[in-house]
Amino acid sequence: MNIIDFFSADDKDHWLSEIQKSDWGAGKYLYELLRDQKLKELCGEWTRVLLLVDDESLVSFCTYAEQDDVREPSLTPWAGFVYTFPEYRGKRRIGKLLEYVYMLAKNDGFKHIYISTGETGLYEKYGYQFWKIMKDIHGNESRVYKTDIVTMDYKDVLGTTVSGTIDRPLGSAHPRHPEMIYPINYGYVDGVFAGDGAEQDVYVFGTDRPLEKYTGKVVAVYHRLNDNEDKWIVSLNGETIGAEDILDAISFQEQYYMGELYMKTKHVAVLPYDKQWEQDYLQIKEELQSALGNLVMRIEHVGSTSVEGLSAKPVIDIDVVIKDYSIFDDVVTALESIGYRHEGNLGIEGREAFKYDDKAHLQKHHLYVCPQDSAELKRHLAFRDHLRSNPEAVREYSRVKEEGAALYPYDIDKYIEHKSPFIEKIYKELGVAK
């Protein structure tokens, strides 16, 4: 199963017909709003319709929106139109969509998420708490639920070496659900107690054999959003494990919970556009220009932070444009004088990368030197200029980037892979594809 956004789906007609099959009045209403292209008018321009799909079948759907049927501008965002088809109920499938909504809202910088419903006792199992009764747009009373968005601190856990006992070895069956077979060793840390009062649970990676005891390094923590248990991820050899590999391995059990993976690797943060980024670029440019003088033809602000309105990682991308490589050694010397060092082209011809240390007075940035005839420079500028003149492309690329950050918050390679098709598509349209 995977999650897709209706508005970016290739076959909208198919998914619209699937939504229409809902046996729920609000589901029928959602279908009508989508059919008539009225949903964003009602709920806000950045509204998303999230679909949990199994091949061509629709399992669950919900919206992530600025507004819902309770109109209070200070309350946002909302999860709405929450529905699971009858044949998929009983396994908390909607939890995966609400988990995704949580990640989107967290990435967008919100502190809470709201749900308006007439149901009692349904959303508590997904980490929501009843907040208060409010009037909806029809004047009816609605129960509003809220969940808080939190950031956990595991710095005292990650990287520590722990030992313990495996009480559910690889290949064994769950004691209460015998159909669930453990594809990984599962146990606890001896003498360390978790929030539920029991010894701390662990998933142990690094062997294809059943274990009785283990010693290894904690490389990640899976924080359950709708439960009081955390699961530590232990690597027997101490090596880092990819986020997707972890999530795939533990999904046999964690698919029934909402959760967030914390790792020592850097968090992929995609933020709403900030006007300060342009000032950050100008400050960096001034320092570069002072050192480089007439060695450079111009200094370009490229990348996502150079496009007004585009969501981006808060890292300034800069291309220093030179006439040709005949002066490159002088450029290297000048940049070294202000704390940069040449790293080579990192596998991309026509783009020389530079790294720096001790520049706390400047916003984090990536610095490249490109000759004026560089194909990579041409791509950077064409892509930037296309986005600057196409608001719809900015909205779509923002959505793709935010979606990637929500799906792969600790896996930069997967994040890049997720957004690459959009970039390649634009490159082809502009005639600058690699």
Protein Blocks (a to p, Z undefined) as FASTA:
>chain_A
ZZddfklpfblmlmmmmmmmpccfklmmmmmmmmnopmmmmnopkbccddddehjacfbd
cdddfbdfbdcfkbccddehiacdfklgonlmmmmmmmmmmmmmmmnopabdcdddfbeh
klmmnopacfbdcddfkopacdddddddddddfklmgopacddddfbdghiacfklmmlc
cfbdcdddehiacfkopacddddehiabdcfbdcdddfbdcddfkbcbdcddddfklpac
dfklmmmmmmmmmmmpccddddfbdcdddddddfklmmmmmmmmmmmmmmnmmmbfbdcd
edjklpghiacddbdcdddddfblmlmmmmmmmmmmnopacebjnopghiacdddehilk
bccdddddddfklmklmmmmmmmmmmmmmmklmmmmmmmmmmmmmmmmmlmklmmmmmmm
mmmmmmmmnopaZZ
